[in-house]
Amino acid sequence: FDSARRQDDVHPAPGEVDGQRVAHILDPRTGRPLTHRLASVTVIDPLAVRADAFDTALMVLGTDEGMALATKLNLAALFIERTNDGFAERVTPRFEEITAKR
C-alpha cells in the first residue's frame, strides 16, 4: 500500500479570544477559530493532496462528525482528542486495517 500521511493539528496561538484558545484553522460555518477538544487528525491516503484536504475537513468537523464522515467514506483516519486526563485516540476501521498490516 503506497500511501501518504498527513496530519493537521490545532496549534494554539499565544493568547485567547473570548476565553477560548485561538487555533490556526477557521470553521467556515462560523468564520471563527475551532473551539472543540479535537487536537489532531491524521489521514493516510495514496494521494497526499487528498489526505491534506480530508485531515483539515475532519478537523473542522470535530471528533464525532469527523469520525462519522471518515467511516462513511472508508478513510484511514486517527483522531486525537483532549480529555481532562490528557489525550484519547479514536481510529476508523480503515485506519485499524492499514496499520495492523504494518
N, C-alpha and C positions, 0 to 999 in steps of 0.2 A: 504494500500500500504506500505509494508515493504521496506524501502529503505535506502541507504547510500548517504551521501552528501560529495562531495569532491570539494575542491576549490584550484585553482592554481593562484598565484599572481606573479607579477613582483616585486621583492624586489631589488631596486637599490643598488648596492654596492657603497661604497664610491669612488668617482672619476668618470672619464669618459674615453671613448675610442673614438678617432676621433670625439670628441664633442657630443657623444651620451651617455646617461646613460647606465650603464652595468647591464644587467639582469642575473639571475641565470639560465635561460633557453636558450639553444642554438637552433637556427634554423638549422636543419640538411641539409636544402637546400643550406645554405651558410656557415655553420660552425661558424657563428658569433652570438653574443647575439641578442635577439629580439630588434627591434627598433620602432615597431608600437605603437600606442596610447592605445592599449588594456591593462588595468590594472589588470583585474581579470576575471576568468571564473569559474563558479560553475556548477557542473553537479550532478543531482540526478538520481540514478540508484539502482536497487536492489542489485547489486554487487559492493562493494567498489572498488575492483581492476579495474573493468571496468570503473567506474566513474573517477578513478585516471588516467587511460590511456587516456580517452577522454578529460578530462579537460586540460591535457598537450598538446595533439594534437590540440585541438581547440585554445589554447593559441598561439601555434606556427603559426597557420593559420591566426590569426588576426580576427577582427570582421566580416568583410563581408564574407570571405571564410569560417570562422568557423561557422557563422550563417547558411550559405547555407548548409554546411555538416550536422550540427546538426539537421536542419529542415528536410533534406532528410532522415536522419536515425531515425527520430522521437525521438530525445534525449531531455530530460528536461535540458535546459541549460540557464544560466544567464550570460550575458556579461556586464562587466563594463568597459567603455572606458573613458580615459582622454579627456576633452574638454578644450577649452580656458577659460571656466567659472567654471570648476570643473570636474564633472563626469556625464556620461549619462549611463542609463541602457537599454539593449535590451534583450528580452527573446524570447525563441522559443514557438510555440503554445503548445507543450507538457509541458513545464515549467508552463505556464499560467494555463493549465488544472489541473495539480497536485497541485499547490499552491492555486488555487481557492477552492479546496475541503477541505483545512485545516483550 
